[in-house]
Amino acid sequence: MEKLALFDIGAKFADGIDSLCKKCGELKSVCVCSKVGEVKERNSYFLGINEEKAKGKDITRCGIFFEEKEAMQEILKTAKKKFSCGGSLEQENNGFWLILQGRHKEVLKMFLKTQKFQFKK
């Protein structure tokens, strides 16, 4: 019996067809979801920090950070571990918001100052 030979027809499936973004529904060529904003030095911008209520629960919102996504994930991971709370990153067009569950305004401010961030008065 002969073995069947696999034929290499040379098909390329990445032929330049633009697909839709799963987050916003726009074409990936014009989507702004996956594009990271500009990265600035930490001493060149000021952060705002605020305690709010979201869905009936207290949250602490801090931002806008002009950092790389990996750096922000490390800051979030450290903050969640240090303050024993949950949290997330929220991406905007030009940067990230750091959101923690609970009231952590003063301790978060002290923690971020050790990371060389500056705050509005």
N, CA, C and O atoms as CSV, one atom per row, in Angstrom:
chain,resi,resn,atom,element,x,y,z
A,1,MET,N,N,0.836,-1.180,0.000
A,1,MET,CA,C,0.000,0.000,0.000
A,1,MET,C,C,0.879,1.240,0.000
A,1,MET,O,O,1.913,1.286,0.666
A,2,GLU,N,N,0.474,2.196,-0.720
A,2,GLU,CA,C,1.213,3.444,-0.791
A,2,GLU,C,C,0.770,4.389,0.324
A,2,GLU,O,O,-0.399,4.432,0.708
A,3,LYS,N,N,1.746,5.140,0.826
A,3,LYS,CA,C,1.414,6.165,1.812
A,3,LYS,C,C,0.868,7.381,1.084
A,3,LYS,O,O,1.355,7.763,0.020
A,4,LEU,N,N,-0.136,7.969,1.670
A,4,LEU,CA,C,-0.700,9.183,1.079
A,4,LEU,C,C,0.237,10.352,1.357
A,4,LEU,O,O,0.647,10.560,2.499
A,5,ALA,N,N,0.561,11.077,0.376
A,5,ALA,CA,C,1.438,12.243,0.529
A,5,ALA,C,C,0.600,13.463,0.871
A,5,ALA,O,O,-0.468,13.697,0.306
A,6,LEU,N,N,1.115,14.215,1.798
A,6,LEU,CA,C,0.441,15.471,2.143
A,6,LEU,C,C,0.876,16.540,1.149
A,6,LEU,O,O,2.065,16.731,0.897
A,7,PHE,N,N,-0.074,17.204,0.612
A,7,PHE,CA,C,0.225,18.226,-0.380
A,7,PHE,C,C,0.316,19.581,0.305
A,7,PHE,O,O,-0.559,19.947,1.090
A,8,ASP,N,N,1.356,20.310,0.014
A,8,ASP,CA,C,1.529,21.661,0.525
A,8,ASP,C,C,1.079,22.605,-0.578
A,8,ASP,O,O,1.790,22.809,-1.562
A,9,ILE,N,N,-0.085,23.170,-0.411
A,9,ILE,CA,C,-0.621,24.043,-1.451
A,9,ILE,C,C,-0.201,25.491,-1.258
A,9,ILE,O,O,-0.465,26.328,-2.121
A,10,GLY,N,N,0.452,25.802,-0.136
A,10,GLY,CA,C,0.986,27.144,0.061
A,10,GLY,C,C,-0.060,28.195,0.370
A,10,GLY,O,O,0.142,29.373,0.073
A,11,ALA,N,N,-1.160,27.798,0.953
A,11,ALA,CA,C,-2.199,28.763,1.288
A,11,ALA,C,C,-1.765,29.611,2.474
A,11,ALA,O,O,-1.212,29.107,3.452
A,12,LYS,N,N,-2.024,30.887,2.369
A,12,LYS,CA,C,-1.709,31.804,3.461
A,12,LYS,C,C,-3.031,32.399,3.944
A,12,LYS,O,O,-3.793,32.988,3.177
A,13,PHE,N,N,-3.272,32.225,5.232
A,13,PHE,CA,C,-4.548,32.701,5.750
A,13,PHE,C,C,-4.474,34.128,6.278
A,13,PHE,O,O,-5.511,34.723,6.571
A,14,ALA,N,N,-3.298,34.682,6.405
A,14,ALA,CA,C,-3.142,36.069,6.815
A,14,ALA,C,C,-2.943,36.919,5.575
A,14,ALA,O,O,-1.853,37.433,5.325
A,15,ASP,N,N,-4.002,37.058,4.809
A,15,ASP,CA,C,-3.893,37.736,3.529
A,15,ASP,C,C,-4.310,39.205,3.593
A,15,ASP,O,O,-4.652,39.797,2.569
A,16,GLY,N,N,-4.283,39.794,4.786
A,16,GLY,CA,C,-4.579,41.210,4.893
A,16,GLY,C,C,-6.039,41.527,5.135
A,16,GLY,O,O,-6.429,42.694,5.093
A,17,ILE,N,N,-6.840,40.536,5.384
A,17,ILE,CA,C,-8.239,40.800,5.684
A,17,ILE,C,C,-8.328,41.336,7.103
A,17,ILE,O,O,-7.800,40.733,8.037
A,18,ASP,N,N,-8.996,42.470,7.260
A,18,ASP,CA,C,-9.119,43.113,8.560
A,18,ASP,C,C,-10.265,42.468,9.332
A,18,ASP,O,O,-11.361,42.302,8.798
A,19,SER,N,N,-10.012,42.105,10.583
A,19,SER,CA,C,-11.052,41.487,11.397
A,19,SER,C,C,-11.568,42.485,12.432
A,19,SER,O,O,-11.014,43.573,12.587
A,20,LEU,N,N,-12.617,42.110,13.128
A,20,LEU,CA,C,-13.237,42.988,14.109
A,20,LEU,C,C,-12.613,42.820,15.486
A,20,LEU,O,O,-12.215,41.719,15.867
A,21,CYS,N,N,-12.530,43.917,16.228
A,21,CYS,CA,C,-12.049,43.892,17.606
A,21,CYS,C,C,-13.152,43.322,18.486
A,21,CYS,O,O,-14.322,43.666,18.320
A,22,LYS,N,N,-12.784,42.454,19.421
A,22,LYS,CA,C,-13.784,41.828,20.291
A,22,LYS,C,C,-14.306,42.786,21.344
A,22,LYS,O,O,-15.414,42.595,21.847
A,23,LYS,N,N,-13.527,43.832,21.699
A,23,LYS,CA,C,-13.953,44.776,22.733
A,23,LYS,C,C,-14.917,45.829,22.200
A,23,LYS,O,O,-16.015,46.002,22.728
A,24,CYS,N,N,-14.496,46.534,21.143
A,24,CYS,CA,C,-15.285,47.683,20.695
A,24,CYS,C,C,-16.090,47.432,19.427
A,24,CYS,O,O,-16.990,48.211,19.114
A,25,GLY,N,N,-15.790,46.365,18.691
A,25,GLY,CA,C,-16.544,46.057,17.485
A,25,GLY,C,C,-16.048,46.773,16.245
A,25,GLY,O,O,-16.604,46.579,15.164
A,26,GLU,N,N,-15.013,47.598,16.372
A,26,GLU,CA,C,-14.434,48.292,15.226
A,26,GLU,C,C,-13.448,47.375,14.515
A,26,GLU,O,O,-13.067,46.331,15.044
A,27,LEU,N,N,-13.041,47.767,13.326
A,27,LEU,CA,C,-12.002,47.032,12.622
A,27,LEU,C,C,-10.685,47.198,13.373
A,27,LEU,O,O,-10.427,48.260,13.940
A,28,LYS,N,N,-9.856,46.168,13.383
A,28,LYS,CA,C,-8.605,46.220,14.134
A,28,LYS,C,C,-7.654,47.287,13.618
A,28,LYS,O,O,-6.805,47.764,14.370
A,29,SER,N,N,-7.774,47.668,12.368
A,29,SER,CA,C,-6.899,48.709,11.827
A,29,SER,C,C,-7.225,50.084,12.393
A,29,SER,O,O,-6.350,50.950,12.429
A,30,VAL,N,N,-8.472,50.312,12.841
A,30,VAL,CA,C,-8.859,51.610,13.406
A,30,VAL,C,C,-9.203,51.523,14.891
A,30,VAL,O,O,-9.614,52.516,15.492
A,31,CYS,N,N,-9.038,50.354,15.476
A,31,CYS,CA,C,-9.373,50.149,16.889
A,31,CYS,C,C,-8.375,50.876,17.799
A,31,CYS,O,O,-7.176,50.892,17.521
A,32,VAL,N,N,-8.877,51.476,18.887
A,32,VAL,CA,C,-8.002,52.136,19.851
A,32,VAL,C,C,-7.916,51.345,21.149
A,32,VAL,O,O,-7.205,51.759,22.064
A,33,CYS,N,N,-8.601,50.243,21.255
A,33,CYS,CA,C,-8.591,49.438,22.483
A,33,CYS,C,C,-7.213,48.865,22.765
A,33,CYS,O,O,-6.709,48.980,23.882
A,34,SER,N,N,-6.609,48.256,21.777
A,34,SER,CA,C,-5.356,47.553,22.001
A,34,SER,C,C,-4.145,48.465,21.913
A,34,SER,O,O,-3.039,48.062,22.273
A,35,LYS,N,N,-4.339,49.683,21.441
A,35,LYS,CA,C,-3.215,50.599,21.335
A,35,LYS,C,C,-2.932,51.215,22.698
A,35,LYS,O,O,-3.829,51.726,23.367
A,36,VAL,N,N,-1.671,51.156,23.089
A,36,VAL,CA,C,-1.255,51.711,24.367
A,36,VAL,C,C,-0.922,53.170,24.157
A,36,VAL,O,O,-0.320,53.545,23.150
A,37,GLY,N,N,-1.316,53.992,25.115
A,37,GLY,CA,C,-1.018,55.406,25.032
A,37,GLY,C,C,0.455,55.670,25.215
A,37,GLY,O,O,1.265,54.748,25.309
A,38,GLU,N,N,0.784,56.933,25.264
A,38,GLU,CA,C,2.182,57.295,25.390
A,38,GLU,C,C,2.713,56.980,26.784
A,38,GLU,O,O,1.982,57.059,27.771
A,39,VAL,N,N,3.971,56.630,26.853
A,39,VAL,CA,C,4.633,56.336,28.121
A,39,VAL,C,C,5.450,57.563,28.496
A,39,VAL,O,O,6.279,58.033,27.717
A,40,LYS,N,N,5.206,58.078,29.706
A,40,LYS,CA,C,5.912,59.262,30.182
A,40,LYS,C,C,6.742,58.904,31.402
A,40,LYS,O,O,6.533,57.862,32.023
A,41,GLU,N,N,7.682,59.771,31.739
A,41,GLU,CA,C,8.443,59.596,32.964
A,41,GLU,C,C,7.532,59.870,34.150
A,41,GLU,O,O,6.608,60.679,34.063
A,42,ARG,N,N,7.799,59.192,35.251
A,42,ARG,CA,C,6.917,59.287,36.415
A,42,ARG,C,C,6.894,60.678,37.045
A,42,ARG,O,O,5.890,61.052,37.650
A,43,ASN,N,N,7.946,61.434,36.922
A,43,ASN,CA,C,7.956,62.761,37.531
A,43,ASN,C,C,7.455,63.848,36.584
A,43,ASN,O,O,7.532,65.027,36.929
A,44,SER,N,N,6.951,63.501,35.418
A,44,SER,CA,C,6.488,64.490,34.449
A,44,SER,C,C,4.962,64.678,34.446
A,44,SER,O,O,4.453,65.518,33.703
A,45,TYR,N,N,4.238,63.923,35.251
A,45,TYR,CA,C,2.786,64.088,35.312
A,45,TYR,C,C,2.298,63.860,36.747
A,45,TYR,O,O,3.017,63.303,37.577
A,46,PHE,N,N,1.076,64.295,37.022
A,46,PHE,CA,C,0.494,64.194,38.354
A,46,PHE,C,C,-0.686,63.229,38.331
A,46,PHE,O,O,-1.422,63.155,37.347
A,47,LEU,N,N,-0.855,62.498,39.417
A,47,LEU,CA,C,-1.969,61.565,39.564
A,47,LEU,C,C,-3.056,62.184,40.432
A,47,LEU,O,O,-2.780,62.984,41.325
A,48,GLY,N,N,-4.278,61.802,40.155
A,48,GLY,CA,C,-5.392,62.146,41.025
A,48,GLY,C,C,-5.850,60.881,41.731
A,48,GLY,O,O,-5.785,59.788,41.169
A,49,ILE,N,N,-6.314,61.033,42.964
A,49,ILE,CA,C,-6.786,59.868,43.718
A,49,ILE,C,C,-8.104,60.250,44.374
A,49,ILE,O,O,-8.247,61.352,44.903
A,50,ASN,N,N,-9.065,59.335,44.337
A,50,ASN,CA,C,-10.397,59.658,44.816
A,50,ASN,C,C,-11.075,58.408,45.367
A,50,ASN,O,O,-10.914,57.315,44.825
A,51,GLU,N,N,-11.830,58.577,46.442
A,51,GLU,CA,C,-12.658,57.484,46.974
A,51,GLU,C,C,-14.075,57.702,46.484
A,51,GLU,O,O,-14.627,58.793,46.625
A,52,GLU,N,N,-14.663,56.668,45.909
A,52,GLU,CA,C,-15.996,56.759,45.315
A,52,GLU,C,C,-16.833,55.565,45.737
A,52,GLU,O,O,-16.368,54.658,46.428
A,53,LYS,N,N,-18.085,55.596,45.297
A,53,LYS,CA,C,-18.966,54.444,45.459
A,53,LYS,C,C,-19.315,53.944,44.066
A,53,LYS,O,O,-19.675,54.727,43.187
A,54,ALA,N,N,-19.207,52.642,43.872
A,54,ALA,CA,C,-19.588,52.024,42.613
A,54,ALA,C,C,-20.425,50.793,42.937
A,54,ALA,O,O,-19.963,49.883,43.625
A,55,LYS,N,N,-21.630,50.771,42.449
A,55,LYS,CA,C,-22.568,49.675,42.704
A,55,LYS,C,C,-22.768,49.453,44.203
A,55,LYS,O,O,-22.903,48.318,44.659
A,56,GLY,N,N,-22.786,50.548,44.960
A,56,GLY,CA,C,-23.041,50.473,46.399
A,56,GLY,C,C,-21.832,50.113,47.244
A,56,GLY,O,O,-21.961,49.964,48.459
A,57,LYS,N,N,-20.669,49.970,46.639
A,57,LYS,CA,C,-19.472,49.593,47.391
A,57,LYS,C,C,-18.417,50.682,47.254
A,57,LYS,O,O,-18.396,51.423,46.271
A,58,ASP,N,N,-17.544,50.770,48.250
A,58,ASP,CA,C,-16.471,51.758,48.228
A,58,ASP,C,C,-15.342,51.293,47.320
A,58,ASP,O,O,-14.941,50.129,47.346
A,59,ILE,N,N,-14.838,52.225,46.517
A,59,ILE,CA,C,-13.665,51.945,45.698
A,59,ILE,C,C,-12.714,53.133,45.803
A,59,ILE,O,O,-13.123,54.246,46.134
A,60,THR,N,N,-11.459,52.883,45.521
A,60,THR,CA,C,-10.457,53.936,45.426
A,60,THR,C,C,-9.937,53.930,44.002
A,60,THR,O,O,-9.428,52.922,43.514
A,61,ARG,N,N,-10.075,55.086,43.336
A,61,ARG,CA,C,-9.684,55.215,41.929
A,61,ARG,C,C,-8.504,56.171,41.848
A,61,ARG,O,O,-8.544,57.272,42.398
A,62,CYS,N,N,-7.453,55.739,41.157
A,62,CYS,CA,C,-6.243,56.542,41.043
A,62,CYS,C,C,-5.793,56.551,39.590
A,62,CYS,O,O,-5.797,55.513,38.928
A,63,GLY,N,N,-5.407,57.717,39.096
A,63,GLY,CA,C,-4.913,57.755,37.726
A,63,GLY,C,C,-4.820,59.158,37.198
A,63,GLY,O,O,-5.051,60.104,37.951
A,64,ILE,N,N,-4.522,59.322,36.046
A,64,ILE,CA,C,-4.250,58.402,34.950
A,64,ILE,C,C,-2.742,58.160,34.890
A,64,ILE,O,O,-1.946,59.098,34.923
A,65,PHE,N,N,-2.368,56.878,34.800
A,65,PHE,CA,C,-0.970,56.471,34.723
A,65,PHE,C,C,-0.561,56.386,33.263
A,65,PHE,O,O,-1.290,55.827,32.443
A,66,PHE,N,N,0.595,56.932,32.936
A,66,PHE,CA,C,1.154,56.840,31.589
A,66,PHE,C,C,2.332,55.874,31.640
A,66,PHE,O,O,3.482,56.277,31.472
A,67,GLU,N,N,2.041,54.613,31.871
A,67,GLU,CA,C,3.050,53.563,32.025
A,67,GLU,C,C,2.747,52.435,31.040
A,67,GLU,O,O,1.684,52.404,30.419
A,68,GLU,N,N,3.687,51.524,30.910
A,68,GLU,CA,C,3.451,50.330,30.110
A,68,GLU,C,C,2.507,49.400,30.863
A,68,GLU,O,O,2.426,49.444,32.090
A,69,LYS,N,N,1.809,48.572,30.131
A,69,LYS,CA,C,0.812,47.687,30.730
A,69,LYS,C,C,1.444,46.708,31.715
A,69,LYS,O,O,0.869,46.446,32.771
A,70,GLU,N,N,2.607,46.165,31.392
A,70,GLU,CA,C,3.262,45.204,32.283
A,70,GLU,C,C,3.655,45.862,33.600
A,70,GLU,O,O,3.527,45.248,34.659
A,71,ALA,N,N,4.133,47.103,33.544
A,71,ALA,CA,C,4.505,47.835,34.758
A,71,ALA,C,C,3.271,48.108,35.613
A,71,ALA,O,O,3.328,48.019,36.839
A,72,MET,N,N,2.171,48.437,34.970
A,72,MET,CA,C,0.937,48.705,35.713
A,72,MET,C,C,0.385,47.435,36.356
A,72,MET,O,O,-0.160,47.484,37.458
A,73,GLN,N,N,0.521,46.310,35.680
A,73,GLN,CA,C,0.058,45.050,36.257
A,73,GLN,C,C,0.877,44.686,37.484
A,73,GLN,O,O,0.336,44.135,38.442
A,74,GLU,N,N,2.175,44.984,37.475
A,74,GLU,CA,C,3.013,44.729,38.643
A,74,GLU,C,C,2.624,45.630,39.813
A,74,GLU,O,O,2.570,45.179,40.957
A,75,ILE,N,N,2.351,46.910,39.522
A,75,ILE,CA,C,1.924,47.844,40.574
A,75,ILE,C,C,0.598,47.386,41.161
A,75,ILE,O,O,0.421,47.408,42.379
A,76,LEU,N,N,-0.333,46.974,40.315
A,76,LEU,CA,C,-1.634,46.488,40.775
A,76,LEU,C,C,-1.475,45.245,41.638
A,76,LEU,O,O,-2.098,45.141,42.694
A,77,LYS,N,N,-0.660,44.319,41.207
A,77,LYS,CA,C,-0.450,43.072,41.946
A,77,LYS,C,C,0.127,43.362,43.329
A,77,LYS,O,O,-0.324,42.790,44.322
A,78,THR,N,N,1.123,44.249,43.399
A,78,THR,CA,C,1.739,44.603,44.672
A,78,THR,C,C,0.753,45.311,45.584
A,78,THR,O,O,0.692,45.019,46.779
A,79,ALA,N,N,-0.027,46.246,45.028
A,79,ALA,CA,C,-1.000,46.991,45.826
A,79,ALA,C,C,-2.091,46.070,46.374
A,79,ALA,O,O,-2.482,46.198,47.534
A,80,LYS,N,N,-2.580,45.151,45.556
A,80,LYS,CA,C,-3.619,44.228,46.014
A,80,LYS,C,C,-3.101,43.343,47.135
A,80,LYS,O,O,-3.819,43.066,48.096
A,81,LYS,N,N,-1.867,42.904,47.015
A,81,LYS,CA,C,-1.289,42.053,48.046
A,81,LYS,C,C,-1.039,42.838,49.325
A,81,LYS,O,O,-1.289,42.341,50.423
A,82,LYS,N,N,-0.542,44.070,49.184
A,82,LYS,CA,C,-0.200,44.897,50.338
A,82,LYS,C,C,-1.443,45.338,51.116
A,82,LYS,O,O,-1.420,45.368,52.346
A,83,PHE,N,N,-2.518,45.677,50.414
A,83,PHE,CA,C,-3.734,46.182,51.067
A,83,PHE,C,C,-4.802,45.114,51.252
A,83,PHE,O,O,-5.882,45.419,51.758
A,84,SER,N,N,-4.542,43.898,50.867
A,84,SER,CA,C,-5.479,42.774,51.007
A,84,SER,C,C,-6.856,43.100,50.441
A,84,SER,O,O,-7.866,43.025,51.141
A,85,CYS,N,N,-6.876,43.458,49.182
A,85,CYS,CA,C,-8.144,43.820,48.551
A,85,CYS,C,C,-8.106,43.390,47.089
A,85,CYS,O,O,-7.071,42.971,46.572
A,86,GLY,N,N,-9.233,43.501,46.452
A,86,GLY,CA,C,-9.313,43.243,45.023
A,86,GLY,C,C,-9.086,44.526,44.262
A,86,GLY,O,O,-9.116,45.614,44.837
A,87,GLY,N,N,-8.861,44.403,42.988
A,87,GLY,CA,C,-8.661,45.588,42.182
A,87,GLY,C,C,-8.532,45.249,40.720
A,87,GLY,O,O,-8.491,44.081,40.331
A,88,SER,N,N,-8.469,46.299,39.910
A,88,SER,CA,C,-8.351,46.096,38.470
A,88,SER,C,C,-7.725,47.313,37.819
A,88,SER,O,O,-7.567,48.365,38.438
A,89,LEU,N,N,-7.373,47.144,36.561
A,89,LEU,CA,C,-6.894,48.238,35.723
A,89,LEU,C,C,-7.977,48.560,34.712
A,89,LEU,O,O,-8.621,47.665,34.164
A,90,GLU,N,N,-8.169,49.833,34.473
A,90,GLU,CA,C,-9.124,50.264,33.466
A,90,GLU,C,C,-8.345,51.075,32.438
A,90,GLU,O,O,-7.729,52.083,32.784
A,91,GLN,N,N,-8.368,50.651,31.194
A,91,GLN,CA,C,-7.590,51.311,30.157
A,91,GLN,C,C,-8.417,52.375,29.468
A,91,GLN,O,O,-9.568,52.144,29.095
A,92,GLU,N,N,-7.817,53.545,29.304
A,92,GLU,CA,C,-8.416,54.598,28.493
A,92,GLU,C,C,-7.549,54.797,27.266
A,92,GLU,O,O,-6.572,54.073,27.074
A,93,ASN,N,N,-7.888,55.751,26.449
A,93,ASN,CA,C,-7.142,55.973,25.219
A,93,ASN,C,C,-5.662,56.225,25.472
A,93,ASN,O,O,-4.806,55.726,24.743
A,94,ASN,N,N,-5.369,56.999,26.507
A,94,ASN,CA,C,-3.990,57.427,26.690
A,94,ASN,C,C,-3.315,56.861,27.924
A,94,ASN,O,O,-2.126,57.115,28.114
A,95,GLY,N,N,-3.994,56.117,28.768
A,95,GLY,CA,C,-3.370,55.607,29.976
A,95,GLY,C,C,-4.258,54.636,30.730
A,95,GLY,O,O,-5.226,54.099,30.193
A,96,PHE,N,N,-3.895,54.421,32.014
A,96,PHE,CA,C,-4.600,53.445,32.841
A,96,PHE,C,C,-5.112,54.078,34.122
A,96,PHE,O,O,-4.486,54.986,34.669
A,97,TRP,N,N,-6.243,53.599,34.597
A,97,TRP,CA,C,-6.766,53.893,35.930
A,97,TRP,C,C,-6.510,52.682,36.810
A,97,TRP,O,O,-6.686,51.546,36.369
A,98,LEU,N,N,-6.099,52.912,38.037
A,98,LEU,CA,C,-5.914,51.857,39.028
A,98,LEU,C,C,-7.120,51.909,39.949
A,98,LEU,O,O,-7.384,52.943,40.563
A,99,ILE,N,N,-7.853,50.811,40.054
A,99,ILE,CA,C,-9.067,50.767,40.864
A,99,ILE,C,C,-8.920,49.677,41.914
A,99,ILE,O,O,-8.697,48.511,41.588
A,100,LEU,N,N,-9.048,50.066,43.182
A,100,LEU,CA,C,-8.977,49.117,44.290
A,100,LEU,C,C,-10.296,49.103,45.036
A,100,LEU,O,O,-10.959,50.134,45.151
A,101,GLN,N,N,-10.682,47.940,45.543
A,101,GLN,CA,C,-11.907,47.829,46.334
A,101,GLN,C,C,-11.621,48.300,47.741
A,101,GLN,O,O,-10.625,47.905,48.346
A,102,GLY,N,N,-12.504,49.154,48.269
A,102,GLY,CA,C,-12.355,49.651,49.626
A,102,GLY,C,C,-11.775,51.055,49.660
A,102,GLY,O,O,-11.495,51.663,48.626
A,103,ARG,N,N,-11.602,51.556,50.895
A,103,ARG,CA,C,-11.070,52.903,51.099
A,103,ARG,C,C,-9.586,52.799,51.443
A,103,ARG,O,O,-9.217,52.383,52.542
A,104,HIS,N,N,-8.748,53.181,50.490
A,104,HIS,CA,C,-7.300,53.061,50.669
A,104,HIS,C,C,-6.576,54.319,50.207
A,104,HIS,O,O,-5.430,54.241,49.766
A,105,LYS,N,N,-7.225,55.476,50.301
A,105,LYS,CA,C,-6.674,56.690,49.719
A,105,LYS,C,C,-5.307,57.053,50.291
A,105,LYS,O,O,-4.355,57.231,49.531
A,106,GLU,N,N,-5.191,57.167,51.601
A,106,GLU,CA,C,-3.944,57.628,52.209
A,106,GLU,C,C,-2.810,56.607,52.067
A,106,GLU,O,O,-1.685,56.977,51.732
A,107,VAL,N,N,-3.098,55.333,52.320
A,107,VAL,CA,C,-2.040,54.325,52.237
A,107,VAL,C,C,-1.610,54.087,50.784
A,107,VAL,O,O,-0.439,53.815,50.521
A,108,LEU,N,N,-2.555,54.190,49.844
A,108,LEU,CA,C,-2.212,54.056,48.433
A,108,LEU,C,C,-1.340,55.226,47.987
A,108,LEU,O,O,-0.400,55.054,47.211
A,109,LYS,N,N,-1.663,56.415,48.486
A,109,LYS,CA,C,-0.877,57.593,48.154
A,109,LYS,C,C,0.555,57.449,48.665
A,109,LYS,O,O,1.500,57.773,47.945
A,110,MET,N,N,0.729,56.969,49.894
A,110,MET,CA,C,2.065,56.767,50.444
A,110,MET,C,C,2.813,55.686,49.652
A,110,MET,O,O,4.000,55.835,49.359
A,111,PHE,N,N,2.115,54.605,49.311
A,111,PHE,CA,C,2.725,53.516,48.544
A,111,PHE,C,C,3.209,54.005,47.178
A,111,PHE,O,O,4.319,53.672,46.762
A,112,LEU,N,N,2.389,54.789,46.480
A,112,LEU,CA,C,2.760,55.256,45.150
A,112,LEU,C,C,3.846,56.328,45.196
A,112,LEU,O,O,4.614,56.471,44.245
A,113,LYS,N,N,3.914,57.083,46.297
A,113,LYS,CA,C,5.004,58.051,46.442
A,113,LYS,C,C,6.340,57.342,46.572
A,113,LYS,O,O,7.357,57.858,46.109
A,114,THR,N,N,6.359,56.163,47.196
A,114,THR,CA,C,7.608,55.397,47.262
A,114,THR,C,C,7.997,54.865,45.886
A,114,THR,O,O,9.162,54.543,45.652
A,115,GLN,N,N,7.030,54.770,44.977
A,115,GLN,CA,C,7.288,54.330,43.602
A,115,GLN,C,C,7.635,55.507,42.693
A,115,GLN,O,O,7.716,55.344,41.476
A,116,LYS,N,N,7.842,56.707,43.280
A,116,LYS,CA,C,8.247,57.936,42.559
A,116,LYS,C,C,7.146,58.572,41.731
A,116,LYS,O,O,7.429,59.212,40.718
A,117,PHE,N,N,5.880,58.407,42.147
A,117,PHE,CA,C,4.773,59.095,41.484
A,117,PHE,C,C,4.475,60.389,42.226
A,117,PHE,O,O,4.739,60.497,43.424
A,118,GLN,N,N,3.920,61.382,41.512
A,118,GLN,CA,C,3.547,62.660,42.113
A,118,GLN,C,C,2.038,62.804,42.076
A,118,GLN,O,O,1.368,62.260,41.198
A,119,PHE,N,N,1.499,63.567,43.070
A,119,PHE,CA,C,0.053,63.726,43.183
A,119,PHE,C,C,-0.345,65.202,43.120
A,119,PHE,O,O,0.432,66.101,43.441
A,120,LYS,N,N,-1.591,65.403,42.691
A,120,LYS,CA,C,-2.180,66.746,42.757
A,120,LYS,C,C,-2.461,67.042,44.224
A,120,LYS,O,O,-2.660,66.127,45.024
A,121,LYS,N,N,-2.475,68.308,44.567
A,121,LYS,CA,C,-2.738,68.651,45.963
A,121,LYS,C,C,-4.199,68.609,46.285
A,121,LYS,O,O,-4.588,68.873,47.423
